[in-house]
Amino acid sequence: MSSADGSLRAPWLAARQALVALLVLATTALGGWAMFEILNVDGITPLQGIVLGLFVIIFGWITVAFWTAIIGFLLRLTRRDPLTLERLDSPAPTSDPGEHCTALVMPIHNEDPERVAGGLESTCRSLLDQPHVRGFEVFVLSDTRDEAIARREQAAIAGLQRRLAPELAVHYRRRDDNRGRKAGNLADFCRRWGHRYDYLVVLDADSLMGGETLVSLVARMQAHPGVGLIQTVPIPVGACSVFGRFTQFAAALHSPLLATGRCFWQGDAANFWGHNAILRTRAYMACCGLPTLSGTPPLGGEILSHDFVEAALMRRAGWRVHLDVHLDESHEEVPSHLLAFARRDRRWIQGNLQHLRLLGARGLHPMSRLHFLSGALAYLTSLLWGLMLVVSSVDAIGRAQGRHEFFPTGDQLFPDWPIATSNLMLPLLISTGVILLLPKVLGCLLSVIQRPGAFGGRARLLASTLLEIAFAILVAPLMMLLHSGFILGMLGGHEVRWDAQDREGRPVPWGEAFRHTWLATLIGAGWAASTYLLAPMFFWWLAPVWGGLLIAAPLVRVSSSPTLGRWLTRVGLLRVPAEATPPPVLRRWALATPGPSMASTPVARPAPPPPEAPGEMPLQSFVAWPPASARPIMAMNHTARSAPPHE
């Protein structure tokens, strides 16, 4: 590590990772032992063996978040940097990043043009408020296929160009061929204009970033030439529906805590979430040309969740990938209702399942492989949880209907007495609940200590946390069923569509809610009836699951209500810091989004993009990676800054 990167040194990183691994393995082993003792009454049957195996996987998965939250809580409570472990002082003024050329690139596909232009203008005007704004340009990269939307899109961007000229250049390019989706969109931009820019800040259509954060990102890249990517922590804003406000509150309370814990143990091999991040352009071009996976979709073909893979390829080549948990003005929008949230998850599920094929790719950093596995498990655990509950129900019914055999062999002198292990059931249930809920409790506790006013005060913060926990418990069974259905569908060959995200707050009609949840309700009713009649004790243990499924349609309908969401806002529940003290970028956005006033005249056309500065972006291989080839790529980081910003 060069001296220029000294402030980003991660001391005792291997020891940290070993400590976290030891804590996770020890906790998982203890939980697995308790479950084994509970099941081992007359020996472990095949069904119980399946339950035990599934439980260990799921328990181990949630244990990772448990310890990550504890570490994040301690670091934030003591105000320590999770990477360097140094004491955090008062934030210093944003420094001048010096000479650079940075593009804010926003790939879009069939989005609401006026909404996109309003959010992007808010980001741009926040940037123009900064003293060190030179060197920035904006590129809107359209993959829109709908001609009517494309005409509105061009008019909206043309209006944005006029309003921001001459202070900030805004460029627009629409592709004729949208192969590769978002990753292909960015690759096309890099091959045509990549050599114009030192850095790329990747924005989604719903991204909002403050000018100070943008300048700080460039300054940090300039100061640390070995860093190829810095990912910020996007916090959701702008939600008006009940579901959106629950999601927004949970993210504001828990995401910084969990991100801090992750930064502690992942070090300089962090992940990329596809947006609200800065990339070193030449590193990205040299390392991140994505090949097509062998086979047919959904598990073959184009790589959908490109961001994880790009971070892994960049780290493989020797570039450091950092997660910055200190930059606050990084935001995004969230789906407005549960069905839209599930549709977005369906796309992510396909991409994350593809990552399982890359676990054995040559040359990857171990942390990158862990990111691939974790991303897939985030959704596979839903299927495993559902399978565990089904197998447990079958086993419970079998036990309830059967009789214990005291003399399994005819020549026994003493009977085989059943062994009662009920003394372990309650401790294991309580421990599992603690492991699941502690991240939420710690997020609330930290905010109670450090910034209760940002969440409406201690009483409202506590009430909001309890509401969010209750909502999460009710929603979990439906999400389990939806995720399981998506996974099974994909394994059966069904490919997902690439549609724009539904971010507008709207109540889901009752008919639509029932159409998407009737099967879940039927499964919940059948599950409840069968256990009530055949295994009454297990019926009550299973109540949170079948109860959530029975009310699936009302849950979708009520949680999509903007009216109820606005009432929660008025009474101060689910309040978040971005509402208590909104930064300038959010205040501007609130005035600009949405509205027909943002639209330009229909005949307006955006100015043509700047002259091209072509560059190569070679396709990478997952089966061949000579370690020596990483050295010249890594050496590029010391020469990139000396190159002229425009070539």
C-alpha positions in Angstrom: 0.0 0.0 0.0 1.5 3.3 -1.0 2.0 6.2 1.4 -0.6 8.1 -0.5 -3.1 5.6 0.7 -2.0 5.6 4.3 -5.2 7.2 5.7 -7.1 4.2 4.2 -5.0 1.6 5.9 -7.0 -1.2 7.6 -5.0 -2.5 10.5 -5.3 -6.1 11.7 -7.8 -6.8 8.9 -7.0 -10.6 8.8 -7.5 -10.7 12.6 -10.8 -8.9 12.3 -12.1 -11.3 9.7 -11.0 -14.3 11.7 -12.8 -12.9 14.8 -16.0 -12.3 12.9 -15.8 -15.8 11.3 -15.2 -17.4 14.8 -18.1 -15.5 16.3 -20.4 -16.6 13.5 -19.3 -20.2 13.5 -19.5 -20.5 17.3 -23.0 -19.0 17.4 -24.2 -21.2 14.6 -22.7 -24.3 16.2 -24.5 -23.5 19.5 -27.8 -23.0 17.7 -27.3 -26.2 15.7 -26.5 -28.2 18.8 -29.7 -26.9 20.5 -31.8 -27.8 17.6 -30.2 -31.3 17.4 -31.0 -31.9 21.0 -34.6 -30.8 20.5 -35.1 -33.1 17.6 -33.2 -36.0 19.0 -36.0 -37.6 21.1 -36.0 -41.1 19.6 -33.1 -40.5 17.2 -33.0 -38.2 14.1 -35.4 -39.3 11.4 -34.6 -38.3 7.7 -37.2 -35.5 7.9 -35.6 -34.2 11.1 -32.2 -34.4 9.5 -33.5 -32.2 6.7 -35.0 -29.7 9.2 -31.7 -29.6 11.1 -29.6 -29.0 8.0 -31.9 -26.2 6.8 -32.0 -24.6 10.3 -28.2 -24.5 10.5 -27.9 -22.7 7.1 -30.6 -20.2 8.0 -29.4 -19.7 11.5 -25.8 -19.1 10.3 -27.1 -16.6 7.7 -28.9 -14.5 10.2 -26.0 -14.7 12.7 -23.8 -12.8 10.2 -26.2 -9.8 10.3 -26.3 -10.2 14.1 -22.6 -9.8 14.7 -22.3 -7.2 11.9 -24.9 -5.1 13.7 -23.1 -5.4 17.0 -19.8 -4.4 15.5 -21.4 -1.5 13.7 -23.2 -0.3 16.9 -20.0 -0.3 18.9 -18.0 1.6 16.2 -20.7 4.2 15.8 -21.2 4.6 19.5 -17.5 5.2 20.1 -17.2 7.2 16.9 -14.5 5.1 15.3 -13.8 4.7 11.6 -14.7 1.1 10.6 -11.8 0.9 8.2 -8.9 2.6 10.0 -10.3 2.3 13.6 -9.2 5.9 14.2 -11.3 8.3 16.3 -13.6 10.4 14.1 -13.1 14.1 14.5 -15.4 16.8 13.4 -15.8 16.7 9.6 -13.3 18.8 7.8 -14.4 21.2 5.0 -14.5 19.6 1.6 -11.1 20.0 0.0 -10.4 21.1 -3.6 -10.0 17.9 -5.6 -7.7 19.6 -8.1 -7.8 19.0 -11.8 -10.1 16.3 -12.9 -12.8 15.4 -15.4 -15.7 13.5 -13.9 -18.9 12.4 -15.6 -22.2 11.9 -13.7 -23.7 9.1 -15.8 -27.4 8.2 -15.4 -28.5 5.1 -17.4 -32.3 5.2 -17.9 -34.8 2.8 -19.5 -38.5 3.7 -20.0 -38.5 6.0 -17.0 -40.8 9.0 -16.3 -38.8 11.7 -18.1 -40.0 14.7 -16.1 -39.4 12.8 -12.8 -35.9 11.9 -14.0 -35.1 15.5 -15.1 -36.4 16.9 -11.8 -34.2 14.6 -9.7 -31.1 15.1 -11.8 -31.5 18.9 -11.8 -31.7 18.9 -8.0 -28.4 17.0 -7.9 -26.8 19.3 -10.4 -27.9 22.5 -8.7 -26.6 21.1 -5.4 -23.3 20.5 -7.2 -23.3 24.0 -8.6 -23.6 25.4 -5.0 -20.1 24.0 -4.3 -16.9 26.1 -4.7 -15.0 23.2 -6.4 -17.5 22.4 -9.2 -15.1 22.6 -12.2 -14.4 19.4 -14.0 -17.9 17.9 -13.7 -20.2 17.0 -16.6 -23.5 15.1 -16.9 -24.4 12.2 -19.2 -27.9 10.8 -19.5 -27.6 7.4 -21.2 -31.0 6.3 -22.6 -32.0 2.7 -23.4 -35.6 3.7 -23.7 -37.5 1.6 -26.3 -40.9 3.3 -26.1 -40.9 6.0 -28.8 -43.5 8.2 -27.0 -41.4 8.1 -23.8 -38.3 8.8 -25.8 -39.8 12.0 -27.3 -40.7 13.3 -23.8 -37.3 12.2 -22.6 -35.5 14.2 -25.2 -37.6 17.3 -24.5 -37.0 17.0 -20.8 -33.3 16.7 -21.2 -33.2 19.6 -23.7 -34.9 21.8 -21.2 -32.4 20.7 -18.5 -29.5 21.5 -20.8 -30.9 25.1 -21.3 -31.5 25.6 -17.6 -28.0 24.5 -16.5 -26.0 26.1 -19.3 -23.4 27.4 -19.3 -22.5 26.4 -15.7 -22.8 22.6 -16.2 -22.7 20.6 -19.4 -25.5 18.0 -19.8 -25.2 15.5 -22.5 -27.7 13.0 -23.9 -27.2 9.7 -25.8 -29.9 7.2 -26.8 -28.7 3.7 -28.0 -30.3 2.0 -30.9 -29.4 -1.4 -29.6 -29.8 -2.0 -25.8 -28.0 -5.3 -25.6 -26.4 -5.9 -22.2 -29.0 -3.7 -20.4 -27.5 -1.4 -17.9 -24.0 -2.9 -18.0 -24.0 -2.8 -21.8 -25.2 0.8 -21.6 -22.3 1.8 -19.4 -19.9 -0.2 -21.5 -21.1 1.5 -24.7 -20.5 4.9 -23.0 -17.0 3.9 -21.9 -16.0 2.6 -25.3 -17.1 5.9 -27.0 -16.3 8.6 -24.4 -14.4 6.8 -21.6 -11.1 8.5 -22.3 -12.6 11.9 -21.7 -13.1 11.3 -18.0 -11.0 10.4 -15.1 -14.0 9.2 -13.0 -17.6 8.1 -13.4 -20.2 8.7 -10.7 -23.0 6.2 -11.6 -26.5 7.3 -10.8 -29.8 5.4 -11.1 -32.9 7.1 -12.4 -34.0 7.7 -8.9 -30.6 8.7 -7.4 -30.1 11.9 -5.6 -26.7 13.1 -4.4 -25.6 16.3 -2.7 -22.9 18.4 -4.3 -20.6 18.2 -1.2 -20.7 14.4 -1.4 -19.9 14.4 -5.1 -16.9 16.7 -4.6 -15.7 14.6 -1.6 -15.8 11.4 -3.7 -13.6 12.9 -6.4 -11.2 14.4 -3.7 -10.9 10.9 -2.1 -10.2 9.2 -5.5 -7.6 11.9 -6.3 -5.9 11.4 -2.9 -5.8 7.6 -3.1 -4.7 6.4 -6.5 -4.9 2.7 -5.6 -8.7 2.9 -5.1 -10.8 1.9 -8.1 -14.3 2.3 -6.6 -15.9 4.0 -3.7 -19.5 3.0 -2.8 -21.7 5.3 -0.7 -24.7 4.1 1.4 -27.9 5.3 -0.4 -30.7 6.0 2.0 -34.3 6.0 0.7 -36.3 9.2 0.6 -39.5 10.6 -0.7 -41.9 7.8 0.2 -45.5 8.6 0.8 -47.2 5.2 1.0 -47.3 3.1 4.2 -45.0 0.5 2.6 -42.6 3.1 1.3 -42.4 4.8 4.7 -41.8 1.5 6.5 -39.0 0.7 4.1 -37.6 4.2 4.3 -37.6 4.2 8.1 -36.0 0.8 8.4 -33.2 1.8 6.0 -32.5 5.1 7.7 -32.3 3.4 11.1 -30.4 0.2 10.2 -28.5 0.6 7.0 -25.7 2.9 8.4 -25.2 0.5 11.3 -25.0 -2.6 9.1 -22.8 -0.8 6.5 -20.4 0.2 9.3 -20.1 -3.4 10.5 -19.5 -4.7 7.0 -16.8 -2.1 6.3 -15.1 -3.3 9.5 -14.6 -6.9 8.2 -14.6 -6.6 4.4 -11.9 -3.9 4.4 -10.7 -2.9 0.9 -12.7 -5.6 -0.9 -16.2 -4.0 -0.5 -19.1 -4.5 -2.9 -20.6 -2.3 -5.6 -24.4 -1.8 -5.6 -24.7 -0.4 -9.1 -25.3 3.3 -8.3 -24.4 6.2 -6.0 -20.7 5.3 -6.4 -17.6 6.6 -8.0 -15.5 4.5 -10.4 -12.0 5.2 -11.7 -12.7 5.1 -15.4 -9.6 3.5 -16.7 -9.7 0.8 -14.0 -13.3 0.1 -14.9 -12.6 -0.1 -18.6 -9.6 -2.3 -18.2 -11.2 -4.8 -15.7 -15.0 -4.8 -16.1 -15.9 -5.8 -19.7 -18.5 -8.4 -18.9 -18.7 -11.6 -21.1 -21.9 -13.5 -21.7 -22.4 -16.6 -19.5 -22.7 -19.9 -21.3 -26.1 -21.4 -21.6 -29.5 -19.9 -21.9 -31.3 -17.5 -19.5 -32.3 -17.3 -16.8 -29.0 -18.7 -15.4 -27.1 -18.1 -18.6 -26.8 -15.2 -21.0 -26.3 -11.6 -20.0 -25.1 -11.0 -16.5 -28.0 -9.1 -14.8 -26.5 -8.1 -11.4 -23.4 -6.7 -13.0 -22.4 -4.5 -10.1 -21.2 -7.4 -7.8 -19.3 -8.9 -10.7 -17.6 -5.5 -11.6 -16.5 -5.0 -8.0 -15.1 -8.5 -8.0 -13.2 -8.0 -11.3 -11.8 -4.7 -10.2 -10.6 -6.2 -6.9 -9.1 -9.2 -8.8 -7.0 -6.8 -10.8 -5.5 -5.2 -7.6 -7.7 -2.1 -7.3 -9.1 -1.5 -3.9 -12.9 -1.2 -3.5 -14.1 0.8 -0.5 -17.5 1.4 1.2 -17.7 4.9 2.6 -20.2 5.1 5.5 -19.5 8.8 6.3 -20.9 10.6 3.3 -24.5 11.5 4.1 -26.1 13.1 1.0 -26.6 9.9 -1.0 -30.2 8.9 -1.6 -32.6 6.9 -3.7 -36.3 6.1 -4.0 -38.0 2.8 -3.1 -40.9 1.0 -4.6 -44.2 2.4 -3.4 -46.0 -0.9 -2.6 -45.2 -4.5 -1.8 -45.9 -5.9 -5.3 -43.5 -3.4 -6.9 -40.9 -4.3 -4.3 -41.4 -8.0 -5.1 -41.1 -7.3 -8.9 -37.7 -5.6 -8.2 -36.6 -8.5 -6.1 -37.5 -10.9 -8.9 -34.9 -9.2 -11.1 -32.3 -9.2 -8.4 -33.0 -12.9 -7.6 -32.1 -13.9 -11.2 -28.9 -11.9 -11.1 -27.9 -13.2 -7.7 -28.5 -16.8 -8.7 -26.3 -16.3 -11.7 -23.5 -15.3 -9.3 -23.4 -18.9 -7.9 -21.9 -19.9 -11.2 -19.0 -17.5 -10.6 -18.0 -18.8 -7.2 -15.2 -20.8 -8.8 -14.0 -18.0 -11.1 -10.2 -17.8 -11.4 -8.3 -15.2 -9.4 -11.2 -13.7 -7.3 -10.6 -12.3 -3.9 -12.1 -14.5 -1.2 -14.3 -11.6 0.0 -15.7 -11.2 -3.6 -16.7 -14.9 -3.5 -18.4 -14.2 -0.1 -20.3 -11.3 -1.7 -21.6 -13.7 -4.4 -22.6 -16.3 -1.9 -24.2 -13.8 0.4 -26.2 -12.2 -2.4 -27.6 -15.5 -3.4 -28.4 -16.6 0.2 -30.2 -13.4 0.8 -33.0 -14.9 -1.4 -32.3 -18.6 -1.2 -32.9 -18.5 2.6 -36.6 -17.6 1.8 -36.9 -20.9 -0.1 -34.9 -22.8 2.6 -37.1 -21.3 5.4 -40.3 -22.2 3.6 -39.0 -25.8 3.0 -38.0 -26.1 6.7 -41.4 -25.0 7.8 -43.1 -27.5 5.4 -40.9 -30.4 6.5 -41.4 -29.4 10.2 -45.1 -29.4 9.7 -45.1 -32.8 8.1 -42.9 -34.1 10.9 -45.1 -32.5 13.6 -48.2 -34.0 12.1 -46.5 -37.4 11.9 -45.4 -37.2 15.6 -48.9 -36.0 16.7 -50.6 -38.9 14.9 -48.1 -41.6 15.9 -47.5 -43.4 19.1 -44.2 -43.8 20.8 -42.8 -47.4 20.6 -41.5 -48.4 24.1 -40.1 -51.8 23.0 -38.9 -51.5 19.4 -37.3 -55.0 19.6 -38.9 -58.0 21.1 -36.1 -59.0 23.4 -35.7 -55.7 25.2 -35.6 -55.8 29.0 -36.1 -52.0 29.6 -38.3 -49.6 27.6 -37.1 -46.7 25.4 -38.5 -43.8 27.3 -39.1 -40.6 25.2 -36.6 -37.8 26.1 -38.2 -34.5 26.9 -36.2 -31.5 25.5 -38.8 -28.8 26.1 -36.3 -27.0 28.3 -34.3 -26.2 25.2 -37.2 -25.1 23.0 -37.9 -21.8 24.7 -34.2 -20.7 25.0 -33.6 -21.5 21.3 -36.8 -19.6 20.2 -35.8 -16.6 22.3 -32.2 -16.7 21.0 -33.4 -16.9 17.4 -35.7 -13.9 18.0 -32.9 -11.9 19.6 -30.6 -12.7 16.7 -33.3 -11.6 14.2 -34.4 -8.5 15.9 -31.2 -7.2 17.6 -30.0 -5.2 14.5 -33.3 -3.3 14.6 -33.1 -2.8 18.4 -29.5 -1.6 18.2 -30.4 0.9 15.4 -33.1 2.3 17.5 -30.9 2.4 20.6 -28.1 4.2 18.8 -30.5 6.8 17.4 -32.0 7.3 20.9 -28.5 8.0 22.2 -27.1 10.1 19.4 -30.0 11.8 17.4 -33.5 11.1 18.7 -34.8 14.5 17.3 -34.0 13.3 13.7 -36.6 10.6 14.2 -39.3 12.7 15.9 -38.1 12.3 19.5 -37.5 9.3 21.7 -41.2 8.3 22.2 -42.0 8.5 18.5 -38.8 6.7 17.6 -39.6 3.8 19.9 -43.2 3.6 18.7 -42.0 3.7 15.0 -39.5 0.9 15.7 -42.1 -1.3 17.2 -44.5 -0.6 14.3 -41.7 -1.5 11.8 -40.9 -4.7 13.6 -44.6 -5.7 13.6 -44.9 -4.9 9.9 -41.7 -6.9 9.1 -43.1 -9.9 10.9 -46.4 -9.7 9.0 -44.8 -9.2 5.6 -42.1 -11.9 6.0 -44.3 -15.0 5.2 -45.6 -13.4 2.0 -42.1 -12.4 0.9 -40.9 -15.9 1.7 -43.6 -17.3 -0.6 -43.0 -14.8 -3.4 -39.3 -15.3 -3.3 -39.6 -19.1 -3.3 -42.0 -18.9 -6.2 -39.6 -16.6 -8.2 -36.6 -19.0 -7.5 -38.5 -22.1 -8.5 -39.8 -20.3 -11.6 -36.3 -19.3 -12.6 -35.0 -22.8 -12.0 -37.8 -23.9 -14.3 -36.5 -21.6 -17.1 -38.7 -18.5 -16.6 -36.8 -15.2 -17.4 -37.7 -11.9 -15.9 -38.7 -8.7 -17.8 -36.7 -5.5 -17.6 -39.2 -2.8 -16.7 -39.0 0.6 -15.1 -39.6 0.6 -11.3 -42.9 1.8 -9.9 -42.0 4.7 -7.6 -45.2 6.7 -7.7 -47.3 6.4 -4.6 -50.6 4.8 -5.5 -53.1 2.5 -3.7 -53.1 -1.0 -5.1 -56.7 -1.9 -6.2 -58.3 -4.7 -4.2 -58.6 -6.8 -7.4 -54.9 -6.5 -8.1 -54.0 -7.3 -4.5 -56.2 -10.5 -4.5 -54.9 -11.5 -8.0 -51.3 -11.6 -6.8 -52.0 -13.0 -3.3 -54.9 -15.5 -3.6 -52.5 -18.5 -3.7 -50.7 -17.3 -0.6 -54.0 -16.9 1.2 -55.1 -20.4 0.1 -51.8 -21.9 1.2 -52.1 -20.1 4.6 -55.6 -21.3 5.1 -54.7 -24.9 4.2 -51.6 -24.8 6.4 -53.6 -23.5 9.4 -56.4 -26.0 9.0 -54.2 -29.0 8.6 -52.0 -28.2 11.6 -55.0 -27.2 13.7 -56.7 -30.6 13.0 -53.7 -32.8 13.0 -51.0 -31.1 15.2 -52.8 -28.5 17.4 -49.6 -27.6 19.4 -47.7 -26.8 16.2 -50.7 -24.8 14.9 -49.9 -22.1 17.5 -46.2 -22.1 16.9 -46.9 -21.6 13.2 -49.4 -18.8 13.8 -47.1 -15.9 12.6 -46.6 -17.7 9.3 -50.2 -18.7 8.4 -51.5 -15.5 9.9 -49.3 -13.3 7.6 -50.5 -15.4 4.6 -54.2 -15.1 5.5 -54.1 -11.3 5.5 -51.8 -11.0 2.4 -54.3 -9.1 0.3 -55.4 -6.6 2.9 -51.7 -6.2 3.8 -50.8 -5.3 0.2 -53.8 -3.0 -0.2 -53.5 -1.1 3.1 -49.7 -0.8 3.0 -49.9 0.8 -0.5 -52.1 3.7 0.8 -50.6 7.2 0.4 -53.5 8.6 2.5 -52.6 6.4 5.5 -48.9 7.2 4.8 -49.5 10.9 5.0 -51.5 10.4 8.3 -48.4 8.6 9.7 -46.4 11.6 8.7 -48.7 14.1 10.4 -48.6 12.2 13.7 -44.8 12.0 13.5 -44.5 8.2 13.1 -41.9 6.6 10.8 -40.1 10.0 10.6 -36.6 10.0 9.2 -33.7 12.5 9.3 -34.1 13.5 5.7 -37.6 14.8 6.7 -36.5 16.5 9.9 -33.5 18.4 8.4 -33.6 17.9 4.7 -30.4 18.9 2.8 -30.6 21.4 -0.1 -30.7 18.6 -2.7 -33.9 17.1 -1.1 -35.5 20.5 -0.7 -35.0 21.3 -4.3 -36.2 17.8 -5.3 -39.4 18.2 -3.3 -40.3 21.3 -5.3 -39.3 19.8 -8.7 -40.8 16.3 -8.5 -43.1 15.4 -10.2 -45.1 17.8 -12.3 -46.0 18.8 -15.8 -44.2 22.1 -15.3 -40.9 20.2 -15.7 -41.8 19.2 -19.2 -40.2 21.1 -22.1 -41.9 21.9 -25.4 -42.6 18.8 -27.5 -40.4 20.0 -30.4 -37.3 20.5 -28.2 -34.3 18.3 -29.0 -31.2 17.9 -26.8 -27.9 19.1 -28.1 -25.7 16.4 -29.6 -23.2 14.7 -27.3 -19.5 15.8 -27.3 -16.8 14.4 -29.6 -16.0 10.8 -28.9 -12.8 9.7 -27.2 -12.9 6.0 -27.8 -11.2 3.4 -25.7 -11.0 -0.4 -25.3 -13.0 -2.3 -22.8 -11.9 -5.9 -23.3 -14.1 -8.8 -22.2 -12.9 -10.5 -19.1 -12.5 -14.3 -18.5 -13.7 -16.2 -15.5 -11.7 -19.3 -16.4 -8.3 -17.8 -17.1 -6.6 -15.3 -14.9 -2.7 -15.3 -14.8 -1.8 -13.4 -11.6 1.0 -11.6 -13.3 -1.4 -9.8 -15.7 -2.8 -7.9 -12.7 0.4 -6.0 -12.2 0.3 -3.8 -15.2 -3.3 -3.0 -14.6 -2.6 -2.1 -11.1 0.3 0.1 -12.2 -2.2 2.2 -14.3 -3.5 3.9 -11.2 -0.2 5.8 -10.7 -0.2 7.1 -14.3 -3.9 7.9 -14.7 -3.8 11.1 -12.7 -0.9 12.4 -14.8 -2.8 11.9 -18.1 -4.6 14.9 -19.5 -8.3 14.9 -18.6 -9.4 15.1 -22.2 -7.8 12.9 -24.8 
